[in-house]
Amino acid sequence: MQNAGVTAHVAERTIKGKPWILRVGKKVILWVPSMTWLVGVYWLIGFLGVFTHQEIYQFGNQTAILISDMIYLMMSLLILVDIMKVSVPGIDNTWEAQMLNYVSMVMVVFFVLSFTTEQFKVFASPQFAIMTVVNFLAAFVAVKVNARTLKRTIDGRGASSDGDSNE
């Protein structure tokens, strides 16, 4: 009977069974992975011709914060938010975890196209390659976290934290 309540809650959150469209109160939100927005910001920075190793702020004589450092910081925070989204117990967030994988695949395609066409030249950088690898790792972690919380929900344990890491 516990699964019936979970299913009703998921049906209440989504619209017509589409998990990427969420209903929060009376508002309807289209959910896309956060890295999608960061890839857009990265493209915009490259399109505007901003050098990613440009200093934003300097501490003393030797330490400085670069634009690329801020991109990495935003990336890590956004990835943590996405992983927290798929770790909600009692809700099947498999679609969201798979969307993170799809964004990683699109990032690989952009990186490969950057060496073949002029339109994608913005993505031909080591920073974007690092972002792609980190996003793949985060997508893998999100799938594992979602599977664990879903297994705990199905087993009827909910969000237990009894330390059993070898399930």
C-alpha positions in Angstrom: 0.0 0.0 0.0 2.9 2.3 0.5 3.7 2.3 -3.2 0.2 3.5 -4.0 0.9 6.7 -2.0 4.2 7.2 -3.7 2.5 6.8 -7.1 -0.2 9.3 -6.2 2.4 11.8 -5.1 4.4 11.5 -8.4 1.2 11.8 -10.4 0.3 14.9 -8.4 3.7 16.5 -9.1 3.8 15.8 -12.9 1.4 16.9 -15.6 -0.1 14.1 -17.8 2.7 11.7 -16.8 5.5 13.9 -18.1 8.2 13.9 -15.4 10.1 16.8 -16.9 7.2 19.1 -16.4 6.6 19.8 -12.7 3.7 21.4 -10.9 4.6 23.5 -7.9 1.4 25.0 -6.4 -0.3 26.6 -9.4 2.9 27.2 -11.3 4.1 24.8 -14.0 7.9 24.4 -14.3 9.8 22.9 -17.2 12.8 21.0 -15.6 16.1 20.7 -17.4 19.4 19.7 -15.9 21.4 22.6 -14.5 24.4 21.9 -16.7 22.2 22.8 -19.7 22.1 26.4 -18.4 25.9 26.3 -17.7 26.7 25.1 -21.2 24.6 28.0 -22.5 26.6 30.4 -20.3 29.8 28.9 -21.5 28.7 29.3 -25.1 27.7 33.0 -24.4 31.1 33.7 -22.8 32.9 32.3 -25.8 30.5 33.9 -28.3 31.2 37.3 -26.7 34.9 36.7 -27.0 35.7 36.8 -23.2 39.0 35.1 -22.4 38.3 32.5 -19.7 41.6 33.0 -18.0 40.8 36.7 -17.4 41.0 37.7 -13.7 37.9 38.7 -11.9 39.4 39.5 -8.6 42.9 39.4 -7.2 44.0 38.7 -3.6 47.4 40.1 -2.9 50.1 39.7 -5.5 49.8 36.1 -6.5 46.3 34.7 -6.0 43.5 35.6 -8.4 40.0 34.3 -9.2 39.6 33.6 -12.9 36.5 33.3 -15.0 37.2 29.6 -15.5 37.4 29.2 -11.7 34.0 30.7 -11.4 32.6 28.4 -14.1 34.0 25.4 -12.2 32.5 26.7 -9.0 29.1 27.2 -10.6 29.4 23.7 -12.2 30.0 22.0 -8.9 27.2 23.8 -7.2 24.7 23.0 -10.0 25.7 19.4 -10.1 25.2 19.1 -6.4 21.7 20.6 -6.8 20.9 18.1 -9.5 22.1 15.1 -7.4 20.0 16.3 -4.5 17.0 16.5 -6.8 17.3 12.8 -7.8 17.9 11.7 -4.2 14.4 12.5 -2.9 13.1 9.3 -1.3 9.8 7.9 -2.4 9.8 9.5 -5.8 11.0 7.9 -9.0 13.4 10.4 -10.4 14.9 8.1 -13.0 14.0 10.4 -15.8 15.9 13.3 -14.2 18.9 11.1 -13.7 18.8 10.0 -17.4 18.5 13.6 -18.5 21.8 14.3 -16.8 23.3 11.5 -19.0 21.8 13.0 -22.1 23.3 16.4 -21.3 26.7 14.7 -20.9 26.3 13.0 -24.3 25.3 16.4 -25.9 28.4 17.9 -24.3 30.6 15.2 -25.9 29.0 15.9 -29.3 29.7 19.6 -28.9 33.3 18.9 -27.9 33.8 16.6 -31.0 32.1 19.1 -33.3 34.3 21.9 -32.0 37.3 20.3 -33.9 35.4 19.8 -37.1 33.2 22.9 -37.6 33.7 26.6 -37.0 30.4 27.2 -35.3 31.3 25.0 -32.3 34.9 26.3 -31.9 33.8 27.8 -28.5 33.8 24.3 -27.0 37.3 23.4 -28.1 39.0 24.0 -24.8 40.4 22.0 -21.9 37.8 23.7 -19.5 34.9 22.3 -21.5 36.5 18.9 -21.6 36.9 18.9 -17.8 33.2 20.1 -17.5 32.2 17.2 -19.7 34.1 14.6 -17.7 32.8 16.0 -14.4 29.2 16.0 -15.7 29.6 12.3 -16.8 30.7 11.4 -13.3 27.9 13.4 -11.7 25.4 11.7 -14.0 26.7 8.3 -13.0 26.5 9.3 -9.3 22.9 10.6 -9.8 21.8 7.3 -11.4 23.4 5.4 -8.5 21.8 7.7 -5.8 18.4 7.5 -7.5 18.6 3.7 -7.6 19.5 3.5 -3.9 16.7 5.8 -2.8 14.2 4.0 -5.0 15.3 0.6 -3.7 14.9 1.8 -0.1 11.4 3.1 -1.0 10.4 -0.1 -2.6 11.8 -2.2 0.3 9.7 0.0 2.6 12.6 1.5 4.5 12.1 5.1 3.2 15.1 7.4 3.8 16.8 5.2 6.2 20.4 5.9 7.1 21.3 2.7 8.9 24.7 2.6 7.2 24.2 -0.4 5.0 26.3 0.6 2.0 26.4 -2.9 0.4 22.8 -3.3 -0.7 
